[in-house]
């Protein structure tokens, strides 16, 4: 299969690039894409930069240029109460800061929330059930340091909070491309915890993403 592997920061992507064989580097409009072999799969890996707009632009260019079978967004996230260094898989994805009266945090005429396909989600549950938590991941353009930063958003079932996952899901929806979000928890809304755990959480997310890539067969 042809798989896109995307992270917001270099620390979330460098291990995947290093794991690829026969890597080819392509540059387009200031973005760098690394295409290589991982087992029987081909992977295109790239870094978007932090935030929803950076991720949306990167995803749009990627999906327009490379007709991948599915997208993995791997990296780190904060959480309301999920244990640090736990890894979370998206059963659904939404914005917590897209606020238009009458639309309940959703983009007009789009699904709310965005969801991966039943096939890819069931595969993730089968392959990763002993390694991960499954639940809702929400995104917004701020580093959350308090539950109050989420405003009135209902956090029931939310396992992770980040700044990019919903943008990945939205662009995948527009391009009719499947996706899965894998995030390891670096902090419970704490700057200090984030700094201390960033590397370990990135490595954990990469490890889980690699297991999925190497074992998922459509």
For each residue, the residues with C-beta under 8 A, 3 or more apart:
1: 41 42 69 70 216 218
2: 41 42 43 44 66 67 68 69
3: 41 42 43 44 68 69 70 71 72 213
4: 43 44 45 46 62 63 66 68 70 71 72
5: 13 16 43 44 45 46 71 72 74 209 213
6: 13 45 46 47 48 55 58 59 62 71 72 73 74 168
7: 10 11 12 13 16 47 48 73 74 75
8: 12 47 48 49 50 51 54 55 75 163 164
9: 12 13 47 49 50 75 202
10: 7 13 14 47
11: 7 14 198 199 202
12: 7 8 9 47 74 75 76 202 205 206
13: 5 6 7 9 10 16 17 45 46 47 74
14: 10 11 17 18
15: 18 19 202 203 206
16: 5 7 13 19 20 43 45 74 206 209 210
17: 13 14 20 23 34 36 45
18: 14 15
19: 15 16 38 210
20: 16 17 23 34 35 36 37 38 43 45
21: 36 37 38
22: 36 37
23: 17 20 34 35 36
24: 34 35 36
25: 32 33 34 35
26: 32 33 34 35
27: 30 31 32 33
28: 31 33 61 65
29: 61
30: 27
31: 27 28 46 58 61
32: 25 26 27 46 47
33: 25 26 27 28 44 45 46 62 65 66
34: 17 20 23 24 25 26 44 45 46
35: 20 23 24 25 26 42 43 44 45 66
36: 17 20 21 22 23 24 42 43 45
37: 20 21 22 41 42 43
38: 19 20 21 41 42 43 210 213 214
39: 213 214
40:
41: 1 2 3 37 38 213 214
42: 1 2 3 35 36 37 38
43: 2 3 4 5 16 20 35 36 37 38 213
44: 2 3 4 5 33 34 35 62 66 68
45: 4 5 6 13 16 17 20 33 34 35 36
46: 4 5 6 13 31 32 33 34 58 62
47: 6 7 8 9 10 12 13 32 58
48: 6 7 8 54 55 57 58 59 164
49: 8 9 54 55 58
50: 8 9 54 163 164
51: 8 54 55 141 163 164
52: 55 56 95 139 140 141 163 164 166 167
53: 56 57 167
54: 8 48 49 50 51 57 58 164
55: 6 8 48 49 51 52 58 59 73 163 164 167 168 171
56: 52 53 59 60 167 170 171
57: 48 53 54 60 61
58: 6 31 46 47 48 49 54 55 61 62
59: 6 48 55 56 62 63 71 167 168 171 172
60: 56 57 63 64 171
61: 28 29 31 57 58 64 65
62: 4 6 33 44 46 58 59 65 66 68 71
63: 4 59 60 66 67 68 71 171 172 175 177
64: 60 61 175
65: 28 33 61 62
66: 2 4 33 35 44 62 63
67: 2 63
68: 2 3 4 44 62 63 71 177
69: 1 2 3 178 218
70: 1 3 4 120 177 178 179 180
71: 3 4 5 6 59 62 63 68 168 172 177 178 179 180
72: 3 4 5 6 179 180 181 182 209 212 213
73: 6 7 55 164 165 168 179 180 181 182
74: 5 6 7 12 13 16 182 183 205 206 208 209
75: 7 8 9 12 162 164 182 183 184 202 205
76: 12 162 183 184 185 186 194 197 198 201 202 205
77: 88 137 160 161 162 165 183 184 185 186
78: 143 144 160 161 162 185 186 187 188 189 190 194
79: 82 86 88 158 159 160 161 185 187 188 189
80: 147 155 158 161 188 189
81: 188
82: 79 86 88 133 159 160 185 188
83: 86 185
84: 185 186 187 188 193 197 201
85: 184 185 186 197 200 201 204
86: 79 82 83 132 133 184 185
87: 128 131 132 133 182 183 184 185 204 205 208
88: 77 79 82 132 133 134 135 137 159 160 182 183 184 185
89: 121 124 125 128 132 133 134 135 180 181 182
90: 93 116 135 136 137 165 169 180 181 182 183
91: 115 116 121 134 135 136
92: 113 114 115 136 137
93: 90 113 114 115 136 137 138 139 165 166 168 169 181
94: 105 106 112 113 114 136 138 139 166
95: 52 98 105 106 107 138 139 140 166
96: 105 138 139 140 150 151 153 161
97: 105 140 141 142 151
98: 95 103 105 106 107 166
99: 105 151
100: 103 108
101:
102:
103: 98 100 106 107 108 112
104: 112
105: 94 95 96 97 98 99 112 153
106: 94 95 98 103 110 111 112 113
107: 95 98 103 110 112 170
108: 100 103
109:
110: 106 107 114 170 173
111: 106 114 115 173
112: 94 103 104 105 106 107
113: 92 93 94 106 136 169
114: 92 93 94 110 111 166 169 170 172 173
115: 91 92 93 111 121
116: 90 91 120 121 124 178 179 180 181
117: 120 121 178
118: 121 122
119: 122 123 178 218
120: 70 116 117 123 124 178 179 180 216
121: 89 91 115 116 117 118 124 125 180
122: 118 119 125 126
123: 119 120 126 127 212 216
124: 89 116 120 121 127 128 132 134 180 212 216
125: 89 121 122 128 129 134
126: 122 123 129
127: 123 124 211 212 215 216
128: 87 89 124 125 131 132 208 211 212
129: 125 126 132
130:
131: 87 128 208 211
132: 86 87 88 89 124 128 129 182 208
133: 82 86 87 88 89 159
134: 88 89 91 124 125 159
135: 88 89 90 91 157 158 159 160
136: 90 91 92 93 94 113 157 158 159
137: 77 88 90 92 93 158 159 160 161 162 165 166 181 183
138: 93 94 95 96 150 153 155 158 160 161 162 165 166
139: 52 93 94 95 96 161 162 163 164 165 166 167
140: 52 95 96 97 144 150 161 163
141: 51 52 97 163
142: 97 149 163
143: 78 163 191 194
144: 78 140 149 150 161 189
145: 149 189 190 191
146: 149 189
147: 80 150 155 189
148: 151
149: 142 144 145 146 189
150: 96 138 140 144 147 153 155 161
151: 96 97 99 148
152:
153: 96 105 138 150
154:
155: 80 138 147 150 158
156:
157: 135 136
158: 79 80 135 136 137 138 155 161
159: 79 82 88 133 134 135 136 137
160: 77 78 79 82 88 135 137 138 165 183 185
161: 77 78 79 80 96 137 138 139 140 144 150 158 189
162: 75 76 77 78 137 138 139 165 183
163: 8 50 51 52 55 139 140 141 142 143
164: 8 48 50 51 52 54 55 73 75 139 167 168
165: 73 77 90 93 137 138 139 160 162 168 169 181 183
166: 52 93 94 95 98 114 137 138 139 169 170
167: 52 53 55 56 59 139 164 170 171
168: 6 55 59 71 73 93 164 165 171 172 179 181
169: 90 93 113 114 165 166 172 173 179 181
170: 56 107 110 114 166 167 173 174
171: 55 56 59 60 63 167 168 174 175
172: 59 63 71 114 168 169 175 176 177 178 179
173: 110 111 114 169 170 176
174: 170 171
175: 63 64 171 172
176: 172 173
177: 63 68 70 71 172
178: 69 70 71 116 117 119 120 172
179: 70 71 72 73 116 120 168 169 172
180: 70 71 72 73 89 90 116 120 121 124 212
181: 72 73 89 90 93 116 137 165 168 169
182: 72 73 74 75 87 88 89 90 132 205 208 209 212
183: 74 75 76 77 87 88 90 137 160 162 165 205
184: 75 76 77 85 86 87 88 201 202 204 205 208
185: 76 77 78 79 82 83 84 85 86 87 88 160 188 197 201
186: 76 77 78 84 85 193 194 197 198 200 201
187: 78 79 84 190 191 192 193 194 197
188: 78 79 80 81 82 84 185 193
189: 78 79 80 144 145 146 147 149 161
190: 78 145 187 193 194
191: 143 145 187 194 195
192: 187 195 196
193: 84 186 187 188 190 196 197
194: 76 78 143 186 187 190 191 197 198
195: 191 192 198
196: 192 193
197: 76 84 85 185 186 187 193 194 200 201
198: 11 76 186 194 195 201 202
199: 11 202 203
200: 85 186 197 203 204
201: 76 84 85 184 185 186 197 198 204 205
202: 9 11 12 15 75 76 184 198 199 205 206
203: 15 199 200 206 207
204: 85 87 184 200 201 207 208
205: 12 74 75 76 87 182 183 184 201 202 208 209
206: 12 15 16 74 202 203 209 210
207: 203 204 210 211
208: 74 87 128 131 132 182 184 204 205 211 212
209: 5 16 72 74 182 205 206 212 213
210: 16 19 38 206 207 213 214
211: 127 128 131 207 208 214 215
212: 72 123 124 127 128 180 182 208 209 215 216
213: 3 5 38 39 41 43 72 209 210 216
214: 38 39 41 210 211
215: 127 211 212
216: 1 120 123 124 127 212 213
217:
218: 1 69 119
